[in-house]
C-alpha cells in the first residue's frame, strides 16, 4: 500500500512539473508614440506586425503595449522579456518619471528578465541611463560619439548563435547606427567574454569611406573619430548573455517600416525576441510571411511631408 501511495505521489509531482514546464514565456513589446514621416518609426504598426509573426510560436505569449509606457503596469507582470521599440535620447520612455522607470526595469533585470531595444530605442543620454543600458543590453547609442548614416550594408557572415538560425545573407538600406558605446569599451565587432557576460555581435558589416565621411542623419558630420576608424567592421545588432543569467539585445535598424517585409531582416529580430524570452529558437529560425496588406495595417495617422 505504501509503495502505491509513493507511486501516486510521484505521478502527481511529475504531472505538476509538466504543467509548470508548459507555462508559456511572456514577451512584452512596447511601442513608442508616433514620430517621423509616414512609414518611418512606425513603432505601433511594427510591434503589432512582429507580434503577429510570433503568435504561432509554441511556448510564447506576446503582450503588445502601444503608444508608450502603459498606464497599467500590471501588463509587465510575469514577463520573461521586454522589448522597447521607440524614440530614445532624453525622451526615451524608459528614463521618464525622474528615474522611477529605470529602477523598475532594473528590478526586472535582477530577476532575470531579458531586455531588448530597437532602433532609436537604443539611444540614451549617458548620464541618465548609459550604465544601465550597457549592463542590460550590452551597449547604447551616444549622441556625437555614435552616428546614424543612411546606408545599405551587406550582411554575409553570422556568428554561431540561436539568433542567427536560418538567417541568410541580405543587404538592405536603413538608418543603421555605428560606433556604439559598448560594455567594456569594446569595439563590438567580435565576441567577447567580459567578467562572465558574453557579448556576441549578430549583424556586422564594414561601412565604406563614403558612409564614414557622411553626411549622417543628425548632426550631419562628418566626425573625425568616425573617419579615423576607416575600414573597421561595425556591429549593428548584438546580443548579451549577462553574468546573472539574463539576456539582452540591441538592434539599430528599424527606421523604415517596409523593411519588415524582408524575410531575413525580420527573421533575425523574431529569433532575437524568442531568445530573449528564453524560448528555444527553431533550427531554421522563426518562419513567417508578411503581405503588403499587413505592412499597410495599423500605421499611425501622420501628415505627409
N, C-alpha and C positions, 0 to 999 in steps of 0.2 A: 504493500500500500504506500509505504514511504517513497519507494522508487517511482511509483506512478505520480505521486504529488510533485516530485522533483522534475519529472518529465514534463508535466503540465506547466509548471512554473518556468522551465527552460523555454518551452514553446511560446509562452506569454511574453517573456523577456525578448526573445528573438523577434517576435511579431512587433513588439513595441519599438525595437531598434529599427525594424524595417520601415515602420510608419515614419519615424523621425528621419530616416535616411531619404525618404521620398519627399520630404518637405522642400518645396522649391526655393531657390535663392531669389531674393528680391533685389531688383535693379531699379534705381530711381534715376530718370533722365530729367534734368532741369533745364528748361529753355529760357533764354533771356528775352527781354522786351524787344519789340520791333526797332530796327535801326537800319540805316543804309538804304539805297535804292532797291526797287523790286528785284527779286531773285538773288539778292546778296544778303548775307546774315539773316537768312530765313530760319531762325532758330526754332520757332514753333512748328513750322512745317517739317523741318529737318528731324526733330526728335520723334514726331508722330510717324514719319516715314520709316525711320530706323526701328522704332518700336514695332511697327507692323511687320518688318522683316524678321523680327525675333520672336514673334508670337507663337510660332510652332516649335521653338527650341525646347526640348524636354528639360525639366529641372529648373526653369527660369520663369519668374513672374516680373513683368515690367510695369512700372508706375511712371506716368508722364505728368510733369508739372509744367504748366505753360505760363508765359509772361512773368518769369522771375521767381524769386524765392516764395514758396507757398505760404499763405497766411495760416493754414492749418499744418503745423509742423509734425503732426502725428503721421503724416504721409511718409515721413522718413523712418518711422518705427519699423524695426526688424530688417532694415536694409543691409544687404551684404555689400553693395556698391552704389555709389552715387556719381553721376557724370554731369558736369556743367558745360553747356554749350551756349555761350552768351558773350556780351560785351565785357571787356575787362578794364584794366587800369584802375584808377581811383573810383570808378563807378561799378566795379565788379560786385556782383550780388553777394559774394562770399565775405566781403570786407565791410559791409554796411552795419549799421547799428553799433558803431563805436567798438567794433571787435567782438561783439557778442556772438555773431555767427561764426567767426573764426574759432572761437572757443568751443562752440557746439560741434563744428566739424572735427576739431582736434579730439574731442571726446569720442566721436565715432572711430577715428583713426586708432586711438588707443585700444579700441575693442576689435580691431582688425578689419574695419570697413574699408573697402577699396575706393579710391578717389580718381576720377578721370576728368581731364579738362580739354576742351576742343576750341580751336581757332583763337579768336580774341580772348576767350576764356582762359588761355594760358598766361595772359599778361596781368601782372600785378605791380603795384608800386613797392619796390623792395622794402622800404621802411614799414610798410603796412603788413605785408604778408610774404615777403621773399623767403625768409627762413622756413615758414610753414610749407610753402609750395615745394621747396627743394626736398623737404622731409617727406611730404605727402606723395608727390608725383615725380620727383627727381630733378625738377628744374622749372624755369619760367622765362617769359619774355621780359626784358628790361628796356624801357624807353631809352633811346640814344646809345645803348650798348648793343642790343639786338637790332635787326632791321627787317622790313617787310616788303620785299620786292614782289612784283607780279612776274612769275616765270613758269617755265614748263619743264621741271626736272624729269629725268628718266630713271625710274627705279628698276634696277635689273638684278640685283643680288639681295638676298634676305638672310638674316640671322636664323639659326635653328631655334624656333620659339613657337609656342602654341598660337600666338597672334599671327604668324606668317603662314599658317597651314592653308594650303590651297591657293595662296596668292601668287598670281603670275605677273611677270614684268609688265609695267604700264607706265605711260607718260601722260601727264595732264597739267593743264595750266591752272594755277591757283595763286593765292597770296600766301606763299609758303615762307614762313618766318625762318630766319637763320641767326646763328651766333647767340644761342640761348645761354642763360645763366644756369649751368648745371651743378648738381651736387658735387662737392669736392673740387670745384673749378675745373672739371674735366672738359675737353672739347666736345665730347658726346658722340663722336663718330666711331667709337669702339666699345665693346662690352667691358665692364669694369666691376670688380668686387670692392666695395668701399665699406670696410668695417661691418661686414655681414649683409649689407644692402647690395643687391645685384642690379646693375644698370645695363640695359640692353637697347641699343639703337634698332629701330624697326624699319623706318624709311630713311635711307641715306643716299645722297647724291652730291656731286661737286658743282657748285654754281660756276658759270662761265665768267670771264673777266667783265663782259657786258652787264651781267647781273650784279656783280660786286660793285661795279662802278656807278650803279644807279641809272635812273632815279629809283628811289624806293617810294612806297605809297605815301608815308609820312614819318618824319620830315624827309624830303626828297633826297638828301645826301648829296654826294657820297660821304661816307665816314672813312677816315684814313685807316682806322683799325680793322674795318671790314675789308678794305682793299689789301691790307697787309697780309691777310690770310688767303691770298690768291692761290687757287689750286686745292685748297683743303675741302674735304668732303664734310657735309653738314647733316646732322640728324634733324629730321622734320617730324618724326614720330619716335617715341621711345617708351620703354616700359621699365618699371622699378618694382623689384621684389624687396620690400622693406625688411629690415632686420627683425622686426616684430612679427613677421609673417603676413602682414597686409600687403596690398598691391596698389600700384598707381600707374597711370599713363598720361602722356601729353601728345596731342595731335594738333599740328599747326595749320593744316588745311581746313577746308570747310567754308571758305568765303563765298564761293559760287554754289548756289543751291543745286544747279543742274549737274554738278559733278557727282552727286549721289546716284546718278544714272549709270556711272561707270562701275562695272562689276567688281573690279579689283580694288578701286578706291573705297567702295562700300564694304567689301568683304573684310579688309584689314581692320576697319573700325568696328564692324559687327563682331569679329573674332575678339578684338580687344575688350569689348563690353562683356562677352562671356567670360573671358579670362579674368577680368577684374572682379567679377562676382564669384569666381572660383567654381565655375561650371566648365566641365571639360569641353574644349573646342573640338568639333568633329575633325576627323583625319584630313578631310578635304576642305575644311573651313565651313563657315556658315553659308548655306546655299540660299540665294534669294533672287528675285527678279523684280524689276521696277518699271512700270509703264509710264508713258508721258502723262497719262491721266493722273497717276499717283504723284508724279513730280509737280503737277499743277494744283494738287489738293492742299488745302489748309494754308495757303500763302497769306501773309499779313497784308491787310489793305494799306498800300503805300502809294503816294502820288508819284507818277512817272517824272523822271528828271531829264 
